[in-house]
Amino acid sequence: MSVERYLPAARNVAQAIPGILAQRGLNPFISRFVLTETQQGHAWLFVVLEVGPLQHPEDYATSDVLEYLSSALHGLPVVISDSYGLRYAMLLSPSLLQGAN
């Protein structure tokens, strides 16, 4: 499989994220976007955020923000990781849950 087929979707998400976060009063510096594909063919877009302590990093990780992002991105699954810096991950390929039914 080639991750290139997800480039248009990744570009759309990358363009939308700053505005979506701004609507929630959040204004992070986005250092980069990383598009990758797992061996199983699932495409993920990672949004790497640089958020200083004075910007309240915890505000980016609330369930309300994650649900708002997902809704604004037409239901794309959105998860967050803050173990090695703050980043959002959006599943661009068909949902992993679809195969579980």
VENGIBEL-V820363 format. One record per residue. N is the residue number from 1. SS is DSSP state (H for helix, E for strand, - for the rest). PSI is psi in radians with two decimals (none if undefined). D_FIRST is the distance of its C-alpha to the first C-alpha in Angstrom with 1 decimal. Layout:
N|SS|PSI|D_FIRST ; N|SS|PSI|D_FIRST
This chain:
1|-|2.65|0.0 ; 2|-|2.20|3.8 ; 3|H|-0.29|6.6 ; 4|H|-0.48|8.9 ; 5|H|-0.26|8.8 ; 6|H|0.01|10.7 ; 7|H|-0.78|13.2 ; 8|H|-0.76|15.8 ; 9|H|-0.73|15.9 ; 10|H|-0.72|16.1 ; 11|H|-0.75|18.9 ; 12|H|-0.79|20.7 ; 13|H|-0.80|20.8 ; 14|H|-0.66|21.9 ; 15|H|-0.55|24.6 ; 16|H|-0.56|25.8 ; 17|H|-0.87|26.1 ; 18|H|-0.75|29.2 ; 19|H|-0.68|31.1 ; 20|H|-0.79|30.2 ; 21|H|-0.67|31.4 ; 22|H|-0.61|34.5 ; 23|H|-0.42|35.4 ; 24|-|0.13|35.8 ; 25|-|0.31|37.9 ; 26|-|2.36|35.3 ; 27|-|1.23|34.8 ; 28|-|2.82|32.6 ; 29|E|2.10|31.6 ; 30|E|1.94|27.8 ; 31|E|-0.53|27.1 ; 32|E|2.85|23.4 ; 33|E|2.38|20.1 ; 34|E|2.07|17.1 ; 35|E|2.22|13.6 ; 36|E|2.83|11.2 ; 37|E|2.36|8.4 ; 38|-|2.96|9.5 ; 39|-|-0.42|8.6 ; 40|-|-0.01|8.9 ; 41|-|0.21|6.3 ; 42|-|2.20|9.4 ; 43|E|2.25|9.9 ; 44|E|2.39|13.4 ; 45|E|2.13|15.8 ; 46|E|2.31|18.8 ; 47|E|1.91|22.1 ; 48|E|2.08|24.4 ; 49|E|2.48|28.0 ; 50|E|1.86|31.2 ; 51|-|2.06|33.9 ; 52|-|2.81|37.3 ; 53|H|-0.49|39.7 ; 54|H|-0.24|41.9 ; 55|H|0.07|39.1 ; 56|-|1.30|38.9 ; 57|H|-0.54|35.4 ; 58|H|-0.43|36.0 ; 59|H|-0.45|36.1 ; 60|H|-0.26|32.4 ; 61|H|0.13|31.6 ; 62|-|2.67|33.7 ; 63|H|-0.56|32.3 ; 64|H|-0.75|33.7 ; 65|H|-0.75|31.7 ; 66|H|-0.74|28.4 ; 67|H|-0.67|29.3 ; 68|H|-0.79|30.3 ; 69|H|-0.85|27.1 ; 70|H|-0.80|25.1 ; 71|H|-0.79|27.6 ; 72|H|-0.43|27.5 ; 73|-|0.49|23.7 ; 74|-|0.70|24.0 ; 75|-|0.12|23.4 ; 76|-|2.37|20.3 ; 77|-|2.33|20.7 ; 78|E|2.24|22.3 ; 79|E|2.88|23.3 ; 80|E|2.59|25.3 ; 81|E|2.36|25.7 ; 82|-|0.38|28.9 ; 83|-|-0.63|29.1 ; 84|-|0.99|28.3 ; 85|-|2.89|29.0 ; 86|E|2.24|28.3 ; 87|E|2.54|24.8 ; 88|E|2.60|23.2 ; 89|E|2.24|19.7 ; 90|E|2.26|18.3 ; 91|E|1.98|15.6 ; 92|-|-0.48|13.8 ; 93|-|2.94|11.5 ; 94|-|2.50|13.7 ; 95|-|2.44|16.3 ; 96|-|-0.48|16.1 ; 97|-|-0.42|19.6 ; 98|H|-0.62|18.8 ; 99|H|-0.26|17.6 ; 100|H|-0.27|20.8 ; 101|-|none|23.1
